[in-house]
Each structure stands twice: as structure tokens, then as C-alpha cells.
């Protein structure tokens, strides 16, 4: 797997510091460094482009994509090529009743993955716009907590929460993050379609993988949602996806708050150094096996926490 995207200057500095001790001896032409972390090779070029290569490239890349979201409000699209985009992908879906899905938690070491599908009818579009509904990554947690419950109460939705032990079972079977996401999106879309029975004009999913690969990931599902419109930055173009994003985020924040209360410790989001520090505290008190209950063990944080405790 190879993932390439351009990083902001402040993220570039963070990457240089982060991979300082993991650099390879030889640096490719036009590169600032090439590093290796476990089975992923990371190359940062002078142009600001970074390339992740390896089995876990998506996991390592998502750490920095998440940093771009939180620090720079940038949404990085790592999947489709410009020539492969459909004309429809460039349009904002206005005056269309749609089913859309979105997920939260894939870039966070602690906490579950929450995926939601919503149905937004034409009649609900102005209501959501007035409420300020848009991509949850562009809203503060305070705003999510303020409007999330109202969106849940007024918009038909189906949510599935993949807890950490279940996620870890998936990865132990060799499933990567995109396959897990596809399975979860399909699960909530199938249920939402059953509820609405043809009342919708479109089914929209924020494109995180090529459509052919998406359907390959769900080939073993007993029921499949088909005729999906895959859109990049769908949260900005389709209110059903934006509403799904907000509901998923609202539930995820509640789960993280509950975990913090349970452990009497503020559990950080993301996968940065603060996460490693808190992970060490938890392992000291609960033991390393406890991480299976609250964390995604295939993240690099697991090895870092173990290393810090040696």
C-alpha cells in the first residue's frame, strides 16, 4: 500500500521531530528524510509531499491526516485521482432526499469506531442548514455537543459502534482499516435503506477507497447496499453525510467521556505523544492486557507504550 499527500509546514516540522530517531542512513534525492517504523517506510520530500509505503501505511498516514484536521482544518483526500472523479462529485446535492453515512474514531488510539447512516429528506434540508450542520471535523466539540442531540432526535438514523475488542479481532484476522470501514458503512446503510424503503433519491458515502475495492471489501456480507454515489469531501456536499458525521462524533465524544470517568483520567483523542503518556499510566495500573478493552492495538502507540515501560 502506498499513500502520498502534501503536508502543511507546521505538520512537516512535527514529522521531522517525530521520525528523528527512525531515519534511514540513506536519504533519497529531493527528500528531507526517509524513515522506517515497523513495516512502514516514510519519505518526506522537500516539496512537502510525504509518502507512506507498507502494510500499515494507512494507519501511519491517518495519524498525520488527523493532525491536519485538528490543527489546520484541512481535509486530505488520499484516494481518488482527479481524472477518475465523476462530474457529479463536484456538485453539492441540494434539494435531494438522500441516505448518507460517515464514521468517527478511525484516527484515535483510544475509543471505538462509530459509524452512522442518516436519511435527510428535502423537507429537512433548510432545518439542518439553519442548525449549522456541516462536516463534524469542521465543528468544535462544544458545537457538536450543542447540536448533536437535536440532530439525533430529528433525523432518522442508524448507528453502529465497533468496540475495541471487536476491532482488534478484525485486525487479528488481517483486516485493514479500509476493509473494516467498508463493512461498517455497509451494515448501517443496509439498515437505513430498509427503514426508508425507497423514499430517498441517492445513497452517498464519503469516498475513502475506490468503489471497486469498497465492494470487494464487503463481498462476504449477507446483505449489501449498492448503487452508492461515492463522493470526495461528501460531508461538505451532502447533508445526510454531514448529519451522520455529527451524530457519530456526538456518540464518540460521549464514549470517550465515559471512558475518562471510568478510569478517572482524561483520555486524549488522536494518536500523538499525549496518548502514549496516558497509555503508560493505564498499563501501570491495569496491565497491558487491559488495552485490548479500550484501544486499537494495531496502532504504533501500543509498541511505543510497551517500549516506554521497559
NORRA-V327267 format. One record per backbone hydrogen bond with DSSP energy under -0.5 kcal/mol. NH is the residue of the N-H (numbers start at 1). CO is the residue of the C=O. E is the energy in kcal/mol with one decimal. If there is no record, write none. Layout:
BEGIN
nh=NH co=CO e=E
nh=NH co=CO e=E
END
This chain:
BEGIN
nh=3 co=52 e=-2.5
nh=5 co=50 e=-1.8
nh=7 co=48 e=-2.6
nh=12 co=8 e=-2.5
nh=13 co=9 e=-1.9
nh=14 co=10 e=-1.4
nh=15 co=11 e=-2.5
nh=16 co=12 e=-2.3
nh=17 co=13 e=-1.8
nh=18 co=14 e=-2.7
nh=19 co=15 e=-2.6
nh=20 co=17 e=-1.0
nh=22 co=19 e=-1.6
nh=23 co=20 e=-0.7
nh=24 co=34 e=-3.9
nh=31 co=28 e=-1.6
nh=32 co=44 e=-3.2
nh=33 co=44 e=-1.4
nh=35 co=42 e=-3.2
nh=36 co=22 e=-2.1
nh=37 co=40 e=-2.5
nh=38 co=36 e=-0.5
nh=40 co=37 e=-2.1
nh=41 co=53 e=-3.1
nh=42 co=35 e=-3.1
nh=42 co=40 e=-0.5
nh=43 co=51 e=-2.4
nh=44 co=33 e=-2.1
nh=45 co=43 e=-0.6
nh=45 co=49 e=-3.1
nh=46 co=30 e=-2.7
nh=48 co=45 e=-2.0
nh=50 co=5 e=-3.0
nh=51 co=43 e=-2.6
nh=52 co=3 e=-2.9
nh=53 co=41 e=-2.2
nh=54 co=1 e=-2.3
nh=55 co=39 e=-0.5
nh=57 co=54 e=-1.4
nh=60 co=56 e=-2.1
nh=61 co=57 e=-2.6
nh=62 co=58 e=-2.1
nh=63 co=59 e=-1.0
nh=64 co=60 e=-0.9
nh=64 co=61 e=-0.6
nh=65 co=61 e=-2.2
nh=66 co=62 e=-2.3
nh=67 co=63 e=-1.3
nh=68 co=64 e=-2.2
nh=69 co=65 e=-1.8
nh=70 co=66 e=-2.4
nh=71 co=67 e=-2.9
nh=72 co=67 e=-0.5
nh=72 co=68 e=-1.6
nh=73 co=69 e=-1.0
nh=74 co=68 e=-2.0
nh=76 co=74 e=-0.7
nh=77 co=75 e=-0.5
nh=78 co=76 e=-0.7
nh=84 co=81 e=-1.5
nh=85 co=81 e=-0.6
nh=85 co=82 e=-1.2
nh=89 co=86 e=-1.2
nh=90 co=87 e=-1.6
nh=91 co=88 e=-1.3
nh=93 co=237 e=-2.7
nh=94 co=92 e=-1.3
nh=98 co=96 e=-0.5
nh=98 co=120 e=-2.2
nh=99 co=202 e=-2.6
nh=100 co=118 e=-1.9
nh=101 co=204 e=-1.4
nh=102 co=116 e=-2.0
nh=104 co=114 e=-2.4
nh=108 co=105 e=-1.1
nh=109 co=270 e=-2.4
nh=110 co=270 e=-0.5
nh=111 co=294 e=-2.3
nh=113 co=162 e=-1.9
nh=114 co=104 e=-2.7
nh=114 co=112 e=-0.5
nh=115 co=113 e=-0.5
nh=115 co=160 e=-2.5
nh=116 co=102 e=-2.5
nh=117 co=158 e=-2.6
nh=118 co=100 e=-2.7
nh=119 co=156 e=-2.2
nh=120 co=98 e=-2.7
nh=120 co=118 e=-0.5
nh=121 co=119 e=-0.6
nh=124 co=121 e=-1.4
nh=125 co=121 e=-0.5
nh=125 co=122 e=-1.1
nh=128 co=124 e=-2.2
nh=129 co=125 e=-2.3
nh=130 co=126 e=-2.6
nh=131 co=127 e=-1.5
nh=132 co=128 e=-0.8
nh=132 co=129 e=-0.7
nh=133 co=128 e=-2.5
nh=138 co=135 e=-2.0
nh=139 co=136 e=-1.5
nh=144 co=140 e=-2.3
nh=145 co=141 e=-2.6
nh=146 co=142 e=-1.4
nh=147 co=143 e=-2.3
nh=148 co=144 e=-2.6
nh=151 co=147 e=-2.4
nh=152 co=148 e=-2.3
nh=153 co=149 e=-2.2
nh=154 co=150 e=-1.3
nh=155 co=151 e=-1.8
nh=156 co=119 e=-0.5
nh=158 co=117 e=-2.5
nh=160 co=115 e=-2.8
nh=162 co=113 e=-3.0
nh=162 co=160 e=-0.6
nh=163 co=161 e=-0.8
nh=167 co=163 e=-2.3
nh=168 co=164 e=-2.7
nh=169 co=165 e=-1.5
nh=170 co=166 e=-2.0
nh=171 co=167 e=-2.3
nh=172 co=168 e=-1.8
nh=173 co=169 e=-1.1
nh=173 co=170 e=-0.7
nh=174 co=171 e=-1.4
nh=175 co=170 e=-2.0
nh=180 co=176 e=-2.1
nh=181 co=177 e=-2.7
nh=182 co=178 e=-2.3
nh=183 co=179 e=-2.3
nh=184 co=180 e=-2.2
nh=185 co=181 e=-2.9
nh=186 co=182 e=-2.5
nh=187 co=183 e=-1.9
nh=188 co=184 e=-2.0
nh=189 co=185 e=-2.4
nh=190 co=186 e=-2.5
nh=191 co=187 e=-1.4
nh=192 co=188 e=-2.2
nh=193 co=189 e=-2.7
nh=194 co=190 e=-1.8
nh=195 co=191 e=-1.7
nh=196 co=192 e=-2.0
nh=197 co=193 e=-2.2
nh=199 co=196 e=-1.3
nh=201 co=97 e=-3.7
nh=202 co=97 e=-1.3
nh=203 co=227 e=-0.5
nh=204 co=99 e=-3.2
nh=205 co=229 e=-2.0
nh=206 co=101 e=-0.8
nh=207 co=231 e=-2.4
nh=208 co=206 e=-0.5
nh=214 co=210 e=-2.4
nh=215 co=211 e=-2.5
nh=216 co=212 e=-1.5
nh=217 co=213 e=-2.3
nh=218 co=214 e=-1.2
nh=219 co=216 e=-1.2
nh=221 co=218 e=-2.0
nh=226 co=224 e=-0.5
nh=229 co=203 e=-3.5
nh=230 co=228 e=-0.7
nh=231 co=205 e=-2.2
nh=231 co=229 e=-0.5
nh=234 co=231 e=-0.9
nh=236 co=233 e=-1.7
nh=237 co=233 e=-0.5
nh=237 co=234 e=-1.0
nh=238 co=234 e=-2.2
nh=241 co=238 e=-0.5
nh=242 co=238 e=-2.0
nh=243 co=239 e=-2.9
nh=244 co=240 e=-1.8
nh=245 co=241 e=-2.4
nh=246 co=242 e=-2.0
nh=247 co=243 e=-2.5
nh=248 co=244 e=-2.4
nh=249 co=245 e=-2.2
nh=250 co=246 e=-2.7
nh=251 co=247 e=-2.3
nh=252 co=248 e=-2.5
nh=253 co=249 e=-2.8
nh=254 co=250 e=-1.7
nh=255 co=251 e=-2.2
nh=256 co=252 e=-2.4
nh=257 co=253 e=-2.2
nh=258 co=254 e=-2.3
nh=259 co=255 e=-2.1
nh=260 co=256 e=-2.2
nh=261 co=257 e=-2.2
nh=262 co=258 e=-2.5
nh=263 co=259 e=-2.0
nh=264 co=260 e=-0.9
nh=265 co=260 e=-2.1
nh=267 co=265 e=-0.6
nh=268 co=266 e=-0.6
nh=276 co=272 e=-1.3
nh=277 co=273 e=-2.1
nh=278 co=274 e=-2.3
nh=279 co=275 e=-2.6
nh=280 co=276 e=-2.1
nh=281 co=277 e=-1.7
nh=282 co=278 e=-2.2
nh=283 co=279 e=-2.5
nh=284 co=280 e=-2.2
nh=285 co=281 e=-1.5
nh=286 co=282 e=-3.5
nh=287 co=283 e=-2.0
nh=290 co=287 e=-1.1
nh=291 co=288 e=-1.4
nh=292 co=289 e=-1.2
nh=293 co=290 e=-1.8
nh=294 co=290 e=-0.6
nh=294 co=291 e=-1.0
nh=295 co=291 e=-2.4
nh=296 co=109 e=-2.2
nh=297 co=295 e=-0.9
nh=299 co=296 e=-1.8
nh=302 co=299 e=-1.4
nh=303 co=299 e=-0.5
nh=304 co=300 e=-2.0
nh=305 co=301 e=-2.8
nh=306 co=302 e=-2.0
nh=307 co=303 e=-2.4
nh=308 co=304 e=-2.5
nh=309 co=305 e=-1.2
nh=310 co=307 e=-1.2
END
